[in-house]
Amino acid sequence: MRASSVPAPPTRRLLAAAGSTAYRRLARPALWRLDAERAHHATLVAADLLGRVAPTRALVAATGYAVPPARPVDLLGLRFDHRIGLAAGMDKDGRAVPTWVALGLGHVELGTVTARAQPGNPRPRMVRLPESAAVINRMGFNNEGVHALARRLRDARRAGLVRIPVGVSIGKSKVTPVEEAVPDYLASVAALDGLADYLAVNVSSPNTPGLRSLQDAEPLRALLTAVVRAAGDVPVLVKLAPDLTRSALEEAVGVGLDAGVAGFVATNTTLARGGVAPGEMALANGQTGGLSGAPLTVRAREVVGQVRSLTDLPLIGVGGVMTGADAAALVDAGADLVQLYTGLVYAGPALVAEAVAATIGDARWG
Ligand SMILES: Cc1cc2nc3c(=O)[nH]c(=O)nc-3n(C[C@H](O)[C@H](O)[C@H](O)COP(=O)(O)O)c2cc1C
């Protein structure tokens, strides 16, 4: 949608309010009749189909969610229309980039992909905690492998459908021992040559055995140095866990700086279960995996603040952004960009416009 065809703020507010009600009253109850993973799959299939041809893309853009280029943010050598993007894990295989663009997102992080295709953990592996506005997942990097993603991204770029920065999150294949992680990550870097606007090195998923040990100083140094060198001009970010102690976080950031990373992403899901509603605590304690959504809001903000106190490099804040105010608070804590995931599950796509409005600081878009 072009800026000139965008409705005035009052109309846009009405459209966003109507869209948000429609999502909560119609789409969400329908999706939530399915278990969490099927609902996610149905969303992706719909997003993929809607993105395939121009008329349905225009329909998506016309929902009133689409946010026009407003106040660009220059970061990582890239231009972002605004601060709000899609977090890794929503579109692991890069199936629906044109739809994310049409929805008004300012950037997308695809993946996490691994060098080899892999099925992930046994199902069920994703659980909603509705009272807590949260999700627990132990997906385990189910993905079709980096080559399938590279093919889709190449096709979308050739078709001129990628008008926003697209990062790709890379992780370790489960079959690869953690001591052999470096060549495994480098295979993904090579396969993405010329396709990713930035790379996010995922060493913080709790769902691949041993992965988080790559946040320790020496393995992290070896991994990041190798990835930065192999990536050439492509900026490399590292995504951190919210469960690091202050000193472990300082160490990881210091290693990242030494290795020449371009920035940081904070945070991934948490192993903690604080902030879960009392009525869902037993369920939450019985589930392994990473917790996301409202219980993570405060901790993610804290970690973003801590990373910002250690470096001026670009910082993507993610974790528990359920409202526009949460997005603005992450920016206040030091994030340059903000990503959404679980908030979209609960609030629907209208959250994009709400978060953009809250982080633009320009009344025209409010
Ligand atoms: C179902 C699910 C799958 C995820 N998969 C990935 C992933 O593959 N790679 C990654 O870096 N983060 C992944 N994440 C973490 C999100 O990108 C994000 O860091 C985290 O959920 C916190 O944000 P949120 O509270 O807004 O969801 C996943 C999250 C969920 C809920």
The ligand as an SDF file (V2000), in Angstrom:
LIG
                    3D

 31 33  0  0  0  0  0  0  0  0999 V2000
    6.4940  -21.7490   18.2520 C   0  0  0  0  0  0  0  0  0  0  0  0
    7.7390  -20.9250   18.3340 C   0  0  0  0  0  0  0  0  0  0  0  0
    8.8330  -21.2420   17.5390 C   0  0  0  0  0  0  0  0  0  0  0  0
   10.0090  -20.4890   17.6090 C   0  0  0  0  0  0  0  0  0  0  0  0
   11.0510  -20.7990   16.8040 N   0  0  0  0  0  0  0  0  0  0  0  0
   12.1880  -20.0370   16.8350 C   0  0  0  0  0  0  0  0  0  0  0  0
   13.2700  -20.2930   15.9690 C   0  0  0  0  0  0  0  0  0  0  0  0
   13.2190  -21.2060   15.1410 O   0  0  0  0  0  0  0  0  0  0  0  0
   14.3640  -19.5220   16.0580 N   0  0  0  0  0  0  0  0  0  0  0  0
   14.4600  -18.4730   16.9550 C   0  0  0  0  0  0  0  0  0  0  0  0
   15.4770  -17.7760   16.9790 O   0  0  0  0  0  0  0  0  0  0  0  0
   13.4300  -18.1890   17.7720 N   0  0  0  0  0  0  0  0  0  0  0  0
   12.3050  -18.9380   17.7250 C   0  0  0  0  0  0  0  0  0  0  0  0
   11.2740  -18.6390   18.5600 N   0  0  0  0  0  0  0  0  0  0  0  0
   11.4270  -17.5380   19.5300 C   0  0  0  0  0  0  0  0  0  0  0  0
   10.8680  -16.2290   19.0210 C   0  0  0  0  0  0  0  0  0  0  0  0
   11.5460  -15.7830   17.8780 O   0  0  0  0  0  0  0  0  0  0  0  0
   10.9880  -15.1720   20.1240 C   0  0  0  0  0  0  0  0  0  0  0  0
   12.3530  -14.9260   20.3920 O   0  0  0  0  0  0  0  0  0  0  0  0
   10.3100  -15.5840   21.4140 C   0  0  0  0  0  0  0  0  0  0  0  0
    9.1140  -16.3020   21.1610 O   0  0  0  0  0  0  0  0  0  0  0  0
    9.9750  -14.3740   22.2960 C   0  0  0  0  0  0  0  0  0  0  0  0
    9.1080  -13.4970   21.6370 O   0  0  0  0  0  0  0  0  0  0  0  0
    7.5130  -13.5010   21.8770 P   0  0  0  0  0  0  0  0  0  0  0  0
    7.2970  -13.4960   23.3570 O   0  0  0  0  0  0  0  0  0  0  0  0
    7.0380  -12.2550   21.1990 O   0  0  0  0  0  0  0  0  0  0  0  0
    6.9850  -14.7140   21.2310 O   0  0  0  0  0  0  0  0  0  0  0  0
   10.0820  -19.3860   18.5060 C   0  0  0  0  0  0  0  0  0  0  0  0
    8.9750  -19.0700   19.2930 C   0  0  0  0  0  0  0  0  0  0  0  0
    7.8070  -19.8140   19.2250 C   0  0  0  0  0  0  0  0  0  0  0  0
    6.6420  -19.4350   20.0940 C   0  0  0  0  0  0  0  0  0  0  0  0
  1  2  1  0
  2  3  1  0
  2 30  2  0
  3  4  2  0
  4  5  1  0
  4 28  1  0
  5  6  2  0
  6  7  1  0
  6 13  1  0
  7  8  2  0
  7  9  1  0
  9 10  1  0
 10 11  2  0
 10 12  1  0
 12 13  2  0
 13 14  1  0
 14 15  1  0
 14 28  1  0
 15 16  1  0
 16 17  1  0
 16 18  1  0
 18 19  1  0
 18 20  1  0
 20 21  1  0
 20 22  1  0
 22 23  1  0
 23 24  1  0
 24 25  2  0
 24 26  1  0
 24 27  1  0
 28 29  2  0
 29 30  1  0
 30 31  1  0
M  END
$$$$
